[in-house]
């Protein structure tokens, strides 16, 4: 709790400091262009604070919510079909499409049944797909694969973007960590993957990230791997 409180205080202080500076400078700005730039900073910092507070609130109540709510059995393949279908239905300009592949590894097709909180797992896969889309160049796509394997459901979310720097493969799941130099400072709270890990682990699952390598051994995309225990239908 102390660590979380310290992290929250640190993350909130940055936009607050910037916001205070812009507000104090605004009355002194005589040039319309300067005033417009300061107003842009104020709007940006307010949005960043709102995003941080929303995600912090979500993270702080997650454990209690998962303990109170009743877990249900459901078909993970059907859930992913709904998630990917909705993503493709509301594609914005410049966003890449999402493809779903269900693999059976030589087994007869059947529901891939897990037990858990479907709304929270939807949050996980929405976050992973959103991240993959945000890093995918135009003309490429995001691929989601689900399969049963050794008593677990395995879900892969893959993109064809720049991949993940080696130093960040573990750190991206840390609270408030972001590494998006080309996506605008402050546009992400850095809590999405941390919350996703928290949800997956609450379902006795695992989540990890790795790079997709081409024939020359160069990064050709990122892959997130989620595993969840299967249950009887």
N, C-alpha and C positions, 0 to 999 in steps of 0.2 A: 504493500500500500504506500509506504514511504517513497519507494522508487517510482511508482506510478505518479504520485503527487508531484515529485520533483521533475519528472519528465513533462508533465502537463504544464507546470509553472514555466518551465523553460520554453516550451513551444508557444505558449500564449504570450510570453513576454516579447518575442521577436516582432510579431505584427503590431502589438500594442505600442512598442517603441517607435516603429515606423509611422504608425497612425498618429501618435502624439506629435511627432516631429512635423508631419505634414499639416496637421491642424494648427499648430503654433506658427508655422511659416505662411499659411494661406493669407492671413490679414495683411502681411507685409508684401505680398506679391502684387506688383502693379501691372505687369505684362500679362495680357490675356492668355498667351501660350503657357506661361509659367503657372497661372492659376488652373488652366485645364490639366496640365501635367500633375499638379498636386491633387486635384479632384480625382484623377484616375488612380493615383496611389491610395487615396482614402477609400475609394470604392473597392479596389483590389484587396486592401487589408481587411475591410469589413467582411467581404465575402470569404476571405481566408479564415477569419475568426469564426464565422458562422459554420464553415466546413469543419474546423477543428472541434468546436463545441459539440456539433452533431455526432461526429465520430467518437469523441471521448465519452459522450453519454452512452452511445451504443456499446462501447467496449466495457464500460464500468458496470452495466447491468446485465451483461451477457451471461456470466456464470449463474447468477441467481435465476435468470429466465430459463436457462437450459435445465436447471435442477427442478424447477416448478412444473414446467410444461410436460405433458405426457407424450412419450415417443410413439410413433406409429410406423407400421410396416408399409413400404411403398416400393414401386418399381423404379429404380434409379434411371434406367434407360428411358422410360416414359417421361420422367421429370426432366432429363436433359433434352429430350425431344421438344418439350414445351419451352424450355429456356432458350434453346438455339432458334426455334421457330419464331419466338417473340423478338429475339435480337434481329433476325433478318427482316421481320415485318416493319421494324422502326428504324432501319438503317438511315443514318444521316449522310449528307453529301461528304464524300471522302472516306467514309467508314468501309471497311472490308467485310465481306460476307462470312458467315460461319457455317461449316460443314460438320455434320454429326455422322460418325461411323460406329456401328455396334458390331463387335467381334465376338465370335463364339468359340474360337480355338478348337474347332472340330466337334464341338458339342451341339446337341439339338437346340434351336432357339427357344428361350424361355424367359420369363421375367427375371431381372437382376434385382432381387429383393434385398433391401437393407432396412434397418430399424433406426429411426431417428426423427429429427425435426426438419421436415421438408422445407419450411420457409427459410430456415437458417442455412441449409445447404444450398438453396437457390441463391442466397446472398453470396456464398462462397464462389459458386460457378459464374454468377454474374460478374463478380469482381475479377476473376481470372480471365474471363472472356473480354471484359472491358479493357483490362491491361494489355491483353494480346492485340486487340484491335488498335489500341492507341500507339503501339510500336510497329504495326504492320504497314509497309509502304503501299501506295496505291497499286491496284492490279493484283495484289496478293490476297491471301485469305487466312482465316483461322480454322484450325481443325480440332474438333473434340472427338476423342475416341473413348469408348467404354467397353470393358470386357470383364467376365468373371475369371478369376485366376487364383487357384489354391485357397479357396475359402474366403477370398476377398474380392470386392469390386475395385477395379483399377480404372481411373479416369485420367486421360492425358489431355491437356490443353496446349496446343502448339501454334506458334506463329512463325513468320518468315522475316522477322525484323532483325535488328542488329545483335540480338542475343544479350546476355547478362555478363558484365565484367566479372572476372574470376573472383575478385575480392568481395563482390557483392552477393555471391551465390548463397551464402548463409545469412548475411546481414539484412537482406531484403525482408526477412520475416521479423526483424526487430521493430519494436514500437517506434514510430515517427521517422523511421529511416526512409529516405527517398534518394534516388539517383537518376534524375530525369533532366539533364542539362539542356535538352532540346525541347522540353515540354512546358517551359515557363516556371519560374520560381514560385513556390507557394500554391501551385494549382492542385496539389495533392497533399492530404494530411499526413501521409506516411503510416496510416493505421490500417489500411485495407487488408494487406497481407497478414499483418499481425492478428487482426480479428479473424481472418479466414483460418489461420493456423489454430487459433483458440477454439473455433467451432469444430474443425476437423478432429482435433485431439479430444474434444469433449464427446465425440462419437467413436472413440477408440480407434481413430484413423491416423494416417500420416500424410504429410504434404512436404514436398521438396521441389527444388528447381534445378534444372540442368540446361546446358546448351546443346543445340543441334549442330553438329559439325558436318561440313561438306567433305568431298573427296580429298581436298587439300588440307583438311584439319582446321579450316577457318570457321568461325561462328556463322551459322546460317539461320539462326532463329533461337527461340527459347521454348523450353518444354516444362510445364508444371505437372507433377504427378501426384494425384490424390488416391489414397487407398482407404477403403471402408470395409468393415467386416460384413460378409453376407449373412443373412438369416433365412430361416425357413419361411415359405410363403404363408 
